[in-house]
Amino acid sequence: MKLAAIDIGSNAVRCQISNVLVYNETNIFKRVEYIRYPMKFGDDVFTRGFISDEKKEKFIKFLHALKLLMELHEVKDYMICATSAMRQATNAPDIIREVCEKLQMKINVIDGETEADLINKVIYNLLDDKNYLHIDVGGGSTEFNVYVNHQKVASRSFEMGSIRYQQNVDDNQMWADMKAWVKENARKNHVTRAIGTGGNIGKIYEMAGKMAGKPIFRKQIEEIVEQLEVMSMEDKLSVLLLNPDRADVIVPASRIYLSAMKWAKIESMLVPTVGLKDGILHALYEKYK
């Protein structure tokens, strides 16, 4: 059975089509297609409050292409979830209505708590008996979850992500609230390690040359960020081969991860290659299971 997840983020739109296999009573989600398009809704929304007509037209064309791709793969079901930028865009309802009328595709605009719950579906399987702070930094928001004995005991979403940080959104109160929440919950729950999800921390992990399943240390993240800060955009693109939409937000995103680790007094982080799209796939499968 093939399922598809479409994640409409503030920086990019991602689509993953996976074949669900059952082996020894274990569900395996085997990826057969993955597409990422740098739509960058956040650049519009976090400065002007709405999505431009140009990006709207590109977005509808991209969804149409994804619909055809899913038909070719004979996908049984799919789910589209939109996060921070769509939550804030004043013209999001009109765009959602137009997509429904033209393509018969339903877009679900989810809140931060629902976003965290979906990601939790895949994070849960990676936990051991340590107490974890999960940090998921997107373009427009950051989700925190605290796990104790394999159970989520605290969760909070903040409207502060890599694009907002990059744009120097003046929200000192938001930053202070994030700091207070992380410090209190990390201390109260004796958190000892972090889990980081999101494309930017994944790229940092890759640059550090870490093997899958091995933690990256805060000092290693700091060293890579220091190197990135002094590099020109040209070098980030030509030497590191970063995508343009990754190159301009990777440092702001890393600053959020590092700040949370410092607030929680955590020195190491696991970086699994999972995210919202994987949680959506698991939620879809639960419908049929």
matplotlib code that plots the C-alpha trace (Angstrom):
import matplotlib.pyplot as plt

x = [0.0, 1.4, 0.7, 1.8, 2.4, 2.7, 4.2, 3.6, 6.2, 7.3, 10.5, 9.7, 7.0, 7.8, 6.1, 7.0, 5.5, 6.1, 5.3, 4.1, 5.5, 4.9, 7.8, 7.7, 4.7, 6.8, 5.7, 8.4, 7.8, 10.0, 10.4, 9.7, 9.6, 10.7, 10.4, 11.2, 10.5, 11.7, 8.4, 9.5, 6.1, 7.6, 9.5, 6.1, 4.0, 6.3, 7.0, 3.8, 1.2, 0.1, 1.3, 2.0, 0.1, 3.3, 4.0, 0.3, 0.4, 3.6, 2.2, -1.0, 1.1, 3.4, 0.4, -1.0, 2.3, 2.2, -1.4, -0.3, 2.7, 0.5, -1.8, 1.1, 2.2, -1.4, -1.3, -4.1, -4.4, -2.6, -2.7, -1.6, -0.6, 0.3, 2.1, 3.2, 3.2, -0.3, -1.6, -0.6, -1.3, -4.4, -5.2, -4.6, -8.4, -8.7, -5.8, -7.1, -10.5, -8.9, -6.8, -9.9, -12.0, -9.2, -7.5, -10.0, -7.2, -7.8, -5.2, -5.2, -3.8, -2.6, -1.7, 1.7, 0.3, -1.0, 2.3, 4.2, 1.8, 2.4, 6.1, 5.7, 4.4, 7.9, 10.0, 8.5, 10.0, 13.5, 13.5, 15.4, 15.3, 16.9, 14.9, 14.8, 14.1, 12.9, 13.6, 12.0, 12.9, 10.9, 10.9, 8.1, 7.8, 9.7, 8.1, 9.5, 8.5, 9.8, 9.9, 10.3, 10.3, 9.1, 6.2, 5.6, 5.1, 5.3, 4.9, 4.9, 5.0, 6.5, 6.0, 9.8, 11.6, 14.6, 13.0, 11.5, 14.9, 16.7, 14.3, 15.1, 11.5, 11.4, 9.8, 12.0, 9.0, 8.7, 12.4, 12.1, 9.1, 11.0, 13.9, 11.8, 9.8, 12.8, 14.7, 11.8, 10.8, 14.4, 15.1, 11.8, 12.1, 15.9, 16.4, 19.9, 19.8, 18.2, 16.6, 16.8, 14.6, 14.4, 16.3, 18.9, 20.0, 20.1, 22.5, 24.7, 24.7, 25.8, 28.5, 29.9, 30.3, 28.3, 27.2, 23.5, 22.4, 25.5, 25.0, 26.4, 27.8, 26.9, 30.6, 30.6, 27.5, 29.0, 32.2, 30.3, 28.0, 31.1, 32.6, 29.3, 29.0, 32.3, 31.6, 30.1, 26.9, 28.9, 31.1, 28.1, 26.6, 29.8, 32.0, 29.5, 26.9, 24.0, 20.7, 20.1, 17.1, 19.1, 22.2, 20.4, 18.6, 20.9, 22.7, 19.5, 18.0, 21.2, 21.1, 17.7, 18.9, 22.0, 20.1, 17.7, 20.5, 22.2, 19.0, 18.5, 22.2, 22.4, 25.7, 24.6, 21.8, 20.5, 19.5, 17.2, 16.2, 12.5, 10.1, 6.5, 6.0, 6.9, 4.4, 1.7, 2.5, 2.1, -1.1, -2.5, -1.5, -3.2, -6.5, -6.1, -4.5]
y = [0.0, 3.4, 6.5, 10.1, 13.1, 16.7, 19.1, 22.8, 24.6, 28.2, 27.5, 24.6, 22.2, 18.5, 15.4, 11.9, 8.8, 5.6, 2.0, 0.5, -3.0, -5.4, -7.6, -9.7, -7.6, -4.4, -1.7, -0.5, 2.8, 2.4, 5.7, 5.5, 9.3, 12.4, 15.9, 19.2, 22.6, 25.9, 27.8, 30.2, 31.3, 32.7, 35.4, 36.9, 36.1, 37.2, 40.6, 41.4, 39.1, 37.4, 35.0, 36.8, 36.0, 34.7, 32.2, 31.2, 30.3, 28.3, 26.5, 25.4, 24.2, 22.3, 20.6, 19.7, 18.0, 16.1, 15.0, 13.5, 11.9, 10.3, 9.0, 7.4, 5.7, 4.6, 6.1, 4.8, 7.9, 11.2, 14.0, 17.7, 19.6, 23.3, 25.0, 28.4, 30.5, 29.2, 29.7, 33.4, 34.3, 36.5, 35.0, 31.4, 30.6, 31.9, 29.8, 26.7, 27.2, 27.7, 24.5, 22.6, 23.9, 23.4, 20.2, 18.7, 18.5, 19.4, 21.3, 20.9, 24.0, 22.5, 24.3, 23.9, 21.3, 19.1, 19.4, 18.3, 15.3, 14.1, 14.3, 12.5, 9.4, 8.8, 10.2, 7.8, 4.7, 6.2, 6.8, 4.9, 5.3, 8.7, 11.9, 14.0, 17.5, 17.3, 20.4, 20.9, 24.1, 25.1, 28.2, 29.9, 28.0, 25.9, 22.9, 21.6, 18.2, 16.7, 12.8, 10.9, 7.1, 7.0, 9.3, 12.9, 15.0, 18.5, 20.2, 23.8, 25.5, 29.0, 31.2, 31.6, 29.8, 30.2, 32.7, 34.8, 34.8, 35.7, 38.6, 39.9, 39.7, 41.9, 39.7, 39.7, 38.5, 35.4, 34.6, 35.2, 32.9, 30.1, 30.4, 30.3, 27.3, 25.2, 26.0, 25.1, 21.9, 20.7, 21.2, 19.7, 16.6, 16.1, 16.2, 14.8, 14.7, 16.4, 15.1, 17.5, 17.3, 19.6, 20.0, 22.5, 20.4, 17.4, 19.3, 20.3, 16.6, 15.6, 18.2, 16.9, 13.5, 11.7, 8.1, 7.5, 6.8, 8.6, 11.9, 15.2, 17.4, 21.0, 22.0, 20.4, 22.3, 25.6, 25.0, 24.3, 27.4, 29.5, 28.4, 29.0, 32.5, 33.7, 32.0, 34.0, 33.0, 32.0, 29.6, 28.1, 27.3, 26.3, 24.8, 23.3, 22.7, 24.0, 24.8, 28.6, 28.3, 26.3, 28.5, 31.6, 30.0, 27.3, 29.7, 31.3, 27.8, 26.5, 29.5, 28.3, 24.7, 25.9, 28.3, 25.6, 23.2, 25.8, 26.7, 23.0, 22.4, 19.7, 18.7, 16.1, 15.6, 12.8, 13.8, 11.2, 11.7, 12.1, 15.0, 16.1, 14.2, 10.9, 11.6, 12.3, 8.9, 7.1, 8.9, 7.9, 4.3, 4.2, 4.9, 1.7, -0.4]
z = [0.0, -1.0, 1.0, 0.5, 2.8, 1.7, 4.2, 3.4, 5.5, 5.7, 3.8, 1.5, 0.4, 0.7, -0.6, 0.3, -1.2, 0.8, 0.4, 3.7, 4.2, 7.1, 8.2, 11.4, 12.6, 12.1, 9.8, 7.4, 5.5, 2.3, 0.5, -3.2, -4.0, -2.2, -3.7, -2.0, -3.6, -2.0, -2.0, 0.8, 1.9, 5.1, 3.1, 2.1, 5.1, 7.9, 6.3, 4.4, 6.0, 2.8, 0.1, -3.2, -6.4, -8.1, -5.3, -5.2, -8.9, -8.5, -5.5, -7.3, -10.3, -7.9, -6.2, -9.6, -10.4, -7.1, -7.8, -11.1, -9.5, -6.9, -9.5, -11.4, -8.2, -7.5, -4.0, -1.8, 0.3, 1.1, 3.5, 3.1, 6.2, 6.3, 9.2, 10.4, 7.2, 6.1, 9.7, 9.5, 5.9, 5.5, 2.1, 3.1, 3.1, -0.5, -1.6, 0.1, -1.5, -4.9, -4.6, -3.6, -6.5, -9.2, -8.0, -5.5, -2.9, 0.7, 2.7, 6.5, 8.3, 11.6, 14.8, 16.6, 19.0, 16.2, 14.4, 17.5, 18.0, 14.4, 14.8, 18.1, 16.2, 14.7, 17.6, 20.1, 18.5, 18.8, 22.6, 25.2, 29.0, 29.0, 29.4, 26.2, 25.0, 21.4, 19.3, 15.9, 14.2, 11.1, 9.0, 11.0, 14.3, 16.8, 18.6, 21.9, 23.5, 26.7, 27.0, 30.3, 30.3, 26.7, 27.5, 26.4, 29.5, 28.2, 24.8, 23.5, 20.1, 19.6, 16.5, 16.1, 13.4, 11.1, 8.6, 11.4, 13.1, 9.9, 9.3, 12.8, 13.8, 16.9, 19.5, 22.6, 24.7, 22.5, 23.0, 26.7, 26.9, 25.0, 27.3, 30.4, 29.2, 28.2, 31.4, 33.6, 31.9, 31.4, 35.1, 36.4, 34.2, 34.6, 30.8, 29.8, 26.0, 23.0, 19.8, 16.9, 13.8, 10.8, 7.6, 9.0, 11.9, 9.5, 7.3, 10.2, 11.3, 7.8, 7.7, 11.0, 9.3, 12.0, 11.5, 11.8, 15.4, 16.9, 18.8, 17.8, 20.6, 21.2, 20.7, 17.2, 16.2, 17.5, 15.5, 12.2, 12.8, 13.4, 10.1, 8.3, 9.7, 8.1, 4.7, 1.8, 0.2, -2.9, -0.9, 0.8, -2.6, -4.5, -1.8, 0.6, -2.2, -0.1, -1.7, -1.8, 0.4, 2.9, 2.8, 4.0, 7.0, 8.3, 10.7, 12.2, 12.7, 14.3, 16.7, 18.0, 18.5, 20.3, 22.5, 23.5, 24.3, 26.5, 28.3, 29.1, 29.9, 27.3, 25.6, 23.0, 20.5, 18.4, 14.9, 13.2, 9.6, 10.4, 10.4, 10.0, 6.7, 8.4, 11.2, 8.5, 6.9, 10.2, 11.0, 7.5, 8.1, 11.4, 9.6, 7.6, 10.3]

ax = plt.figure().add_subplot(projection="3d")
ax.plot(x, y, z, "-o")
ax.set_aspect("equal")
plt.show()
